[in-house]
Amino acid sequence: MLVQDRPTLQALALFAAVIRHGTMTAAAEAVGISQPAISAQIRVLERHYNTRLLQREDRGSFPTPAGRLVAGYATRVVALVDELERAVAELENLSTGALVVGASTTVGEHLLPTYLGRFHLTHPAVRLSMKIGNSAEATRMVVDRALDFAIVGQQPADPDLLVEPVLRDRIVAFVAPGDPLLDATPIDPPALCGRQFVMREMGSATRALAETCLSRASCGPGHVIELGSNEAVKRAVEAGLGIGLLSTHAIEAERMAGLLHDLPIAGWRCGRSFWLIQRRDRTLTRAAQAFLALLPRQP
């Protein structure tokens, strides 16, 4: 196929924007061009692929099966072009550019800000940002090329990813001050059977490891209150809603303030590494390489 016969990058980017924003009007406002211009580019794509890509309804524009396929490829193509732009811009030095750090919730909220601060002292001209989700979400962003890399709490099994252990962590049980369980520490694991626990949502590496460690200790929760962030878990435990399970880093401030107390459990060992993940076929920018050089590696 000749180059001139291929869809343009602009058409693919605009189609991806429509899918991302839900309507042509919203996409037009986001990218700063007229709605008729977007509509014209999508008609070009539909003629090229000889199929309808969008189902237009009053509530918005919805991709057909072919449209979902094209949108997935379009998003990856645009991400590759952005990667190329950053790589060329950074050929000379780190006096410009941007670094986007991907992270799961615990490492992003409690560990990486320190390393971002160190990086900024050395490279103050590089723009910094961080995208945080649970481990499953952060991994998906790396796979989809939305991120150069991420640091997550659960080791992915995707063969397309390079995975390396960095940093260390442990999951601790904790309760509110005055909880009767604190009068009999260390707690024998069977004494926790049937108790109410407060945990992160499914997809969280913290949740997955906490459940594994409970099972290993023969502790079966009677009920689990599932919450979508570390902060929500801590506030629920402070309110006396149950036993919390989070990274020791996540409750450090509350522990020092006396708002939460560790609950020692006999024989409890619940440690983990955090994992640096990146696509095998992606070259890290110089900014990313400089940042990752700051992180301690596990033996």
C-alpha positions in Angstrom: 0.0 0.0 0.0 1.4 3.4 -1.0 1.9 6.0 1.8 -0.7 8.3 0.3 -3.3 5.6 0.4 -2.9 5.1 4.2 -5.1 6.9 6.7 -3.6 10.1 8.1 -2.3 10.3 11.6 -4.7 13.3 12.1 -7.7 11.2 11.1 -6.7 8.4 13.5 -6.0 10.8 16.4 -9.4 12.5 15.9 -11.2 9.2 15.8 -9.5 8.1 19.0 -10.5 11.5 20.6 -14.2 11.0 19.7 -14.2 7.5 21.3 -12.4 8.9 24.3 -14.7 11.9 24.8 -17.9 10.2 23.8 -19.3 12.8 21.3 -17.9 14.7 18.3 -18.8 18.0 20.0 -16.8 17.2 23.2 -13.9 15.9 21.0 -14.0 19.1 18.9 -13.8 21.3 22.0 -11.0 19.2 23.5 -8.8 19.4 20.4 -9.8 22.8 19.3 -11.2 22.2 15.8 -14.8 22.3 14.4 -17.2 19.4 14.6 -17.7 19.3 10.8 -13.9 18.9 10.4 -13.9 15.9 12.7 -16.9 14.4 11.0 -15.2 14.8 7.6 -12.1 12.9 8.8 -14.1 10.1 10.2 -16.0 9.7 6.8 -12.5 9.4 5.2 -11.7 6.6 7.6 -15.0 4.9 6.9 -14.5 5.1 3.2 -10.9 3.8 3.5 -11.9 0.7 5.6 -15.2 0.4 3.7 -17.2 0.0 6.9 -19.1 2.1 9.5 -17.0 3.0 12.5 -19.5 5.0 14.5 -23.1 4.5 15.5 -24.5 8.0 16.0 -27.3 8.4 18.5 -28.8 11.3 20.5 -26.8 10.3 23.5 -23.5 10.4 21.7 -21.4 8.4 19.2 -20.7 4.8 19.9 -18.1 2.6 18.1 -19.2 -0.3 16.0 -17.2 -3.5 16.5 -14.9 -2.3 13.6 -14.8 1.1 15.3 -13.5 -0.4 18.5 -10.8 -2.2 16.6 -9.7 0.9 14.8 -9.9 3.0 18.0 -7.5 0.5 19.8 -5.0 0.7 17.0 -5.4 4.5 16.6 -4.7 5.0 20.3 -1.5 2.9 20.1 -0.3 4.7 16.9 -0.8 8.1 18.5 1.1 6.9 21.6 4.0 5.7 19.5 4.2 9.1 17.7 4.2 10.8 21.1 7.0 8.5 22.2 9.0 9.4 19.1 8.5 13.1 19.8 9.8 12.8 23.3 12.8 10.6 22.3 13.9 13.1 19.6 13.5 16.1 22.0 15.7 14.4 24.6 18.6 13.4 22.3 20.7 16.3 23.5 20.1 16.6 27.2 17.5 16.7 30.0 17.0 20.5 30.0 13.5 20.0 28.5 10.8 17.3 28.3 8.4 15.6 30.6 8.3 12.5 32.8 5.1 10.7 33.5 5.5 8.1 36.3 2.9 5.4 36.5 2.2 3.8 39.9 -0.2 1.6 41.8 -1.9 3.4 44.7 0.3 2.6 47.6 3.7 3.2 45.9 2.4 6.3 44.2 1.0 7.9 47.3 3.6 6.9 49.8 6.9 6.0 48.2 7.5 7.7 44.8 7.0 11.3 45.9 10.4 11.2 47.7 12.1 9.9 44.5 10.3 12.5 42.4 11.7 15.2 44.7 15.2 13.9 44.3 14.8 13.8 40.5 13.5 17.4 40.4 16.6 18.6 42.3 18.8 17.3 39.5 16.6 18.0 36.5 14.4 21.0 37.5 13.4 21.7 33.9 11.7 18.4 33.3 7.9 18.5 33.8 6.8 15.9 36.3 3.4 14.1 36.6 2.2 10.8 38.0 -0.7 8.6 37.0 -2.0 6.5 39.8 -4.4 3.5 39.7 -4.6 0.1 41.3 -2.1 -2.5 40.0 -4.4 -3.8 37.4 -5.1 -0.3 36.0 -1.5 0.8 36.0 -0.4 -2.4 34.2 -3.1 -1.9 31.6 -1.8 1.6 30.9 1.7 0.3 30.3 0.4 -2.5 28.0 -1.7 0.1 26.1 1.4 2.4 25.7 -0.2 5.2 27.8 2.8 5.0 30.1 6.5 4.4 29.5 6.7 2.4 32.7 4.9 1.9 36.0 5.7 0.6 39.5 3.0 -1.7 40.8 2.4 -4.0 43.8 1.5 -7.1 41.9 3.8 -8.9 39.5 2.1 -9.2 36.1 2.4 -12.4 34.0 2.2 -10.7 30.6 5.1 -12.0 28.4 5.2 -8.6 26.6 6.4 -6.9 29.7 9.8 -6.6 31.3 9.4 -7.0 35.1 12.0 -6.1 37.8 11.6 -6.0 41.6 12.2 -2.6 43.2 11.6 -1.3 46.7 10.2 -3.4 49.6 6.9 -3.3 51.5 4.9 -5.3 54.1 1.2 -5.5 54.8 0.1 -4.8 58.4 -3.1 -5.2 60.3 -4.3 -2.2 62.3 -7.2 -1.0 64.4 -8.6 2.1 66.0 -7.3 3.1 69.5 -9.3 1.4 72.2 -10.1 -1.7 70.2 -10.4 -4.6 72.6 -8.1 -6.7 70.4 -5.2 -4.5 71.5 -5.5 -5.9 75.0 -4.4 -9.4 74.0 -1.5 -8.9 71.6 0.0 -10.7 69.9 -3.2 -12.1 68.5 -3.5 -15.8 67.9 -4.6 -16.0 64.2 -7.8 -18.1 64.9 -9.1 -15.3 67.1 -9.5 -13.2 64.0 -11.8 -15.8 62.2 -15.2 -14.3 61.5 -14.1 -10.7 62.3 -15.0 -7.8 60.0 -12.1 -6.5 57.9 -11.7 -3.4 55.8 -9.8 -3.8 52.6 -9.0 -2.3 49.2 -11.1 -3.2 46.1 -10.6 -6.2 43.8 -7.7 -5.5 41.4 -5.6 -3.9 44.1 -2.3 -5.8 44.8 -2.6 -4.9 48.5 -6.0 -6.6 48.6 -4.7 -9.7 46.8 -1.7 -10.1 49.1 -3.7 -9.4 52.2 -6.1 -12.2 51.3 -3.2 -14.6 50.6 -1.6 -13.8 54.0 -4.9 -14.2 55.8 -5.4 -17.6 54.2 -1.9 -18.7 55.0 -2.6 -17.7 58.7 -5.9 -19.6 58.6 -7.8 -16.4 59.2 -11.2 -16.3 57.5 -12.9 -12.9 57.5 -16.5 -12.9 58.5 -17.3 -9.9 56.4 -15.2 -7.6 54.2 -15.9 -3.9 53.7 -14.4 -3.1 50.3 -13.2 0.5 49.7 -11.5 2.0 46.7 -8.6 3.9 48.2 -6.1 3.7 51.1 -7.5 6.9 52.6 -11.0 5.4 52.7 -9.8 2.2 54.4 -8.0 4.2 57.0 -11.0 6.5 57.8 -13.3 3.4 58.0 -10.9 1.7 60.5 -10.7 5.0 62.5 -14.5 4.9 62.8 -14.3 1.4 64.3 -15.7 -0.5 61.3 -13.2 -3.3 61.5 -9.6 -4.5 61.1 -7.6 -2.8 58.3 -5.0 -4.3 56.1 -2.7 -2.0 54.2 0.9 -1.2 53.5 2.9 -0.2 56.5 3.9 3.0 54.6 0.2 3.9 54.1 -0.5 4.2 57.8 2.7 5.8 59.0 1.3 9.3 59.6 -1.8 8.0 61.4 0.4 5.6 63.5 2.6 8.6 64.6 -0.5 10.6 65.4 -2.0 7.9 67.5 -5.0 7.6 65.2 -4.3 3.9 64.3 -2.4 1.1 66.0 -0.7 -1.9 64.6 -2.4 -5.2 65.5 0.4 -7.7 66.1 -0.6 -11.2 64.8 1.5 -14.2 65.9 3.5 -15.6 63.0 2.3 -12.8 60.6 4.7 -12.4 57.7 3.3 -10.5 54.8 6.0 -8.9 52.7 6.4 -8.0 49.1 8.4 -6.2 46.4 7.1 -3.5 44.2 7.6 -4.3 40.5 9.0 -2.0 37.8 7.2 -2.9 34.5 7.7 -1.7 31.0 7.0 -3.0 27.5 9.7 -5.1 25.9 9.4 -3.2 22.6 9.5 0.3 24.1 12.6 2.4 24.6 12.6 4.5 27.7 13.2 8.2 27.4 16.4 9.6 29.0 14.2 11.2 31.6 12.7 7.9 32.5 16.1 6.2 32.6 17.4 8.9 34.9 14.5 8.6 37.3 14.7 4.8 37.4 18.4 5.0 38.2 17.4 6.5 41.6 15.3 3.5 42.6 16.9 0.7 44.8 16.8 -2.7 43.1 16.1 -5.9 45.0 18.7 -8.7 45.0 
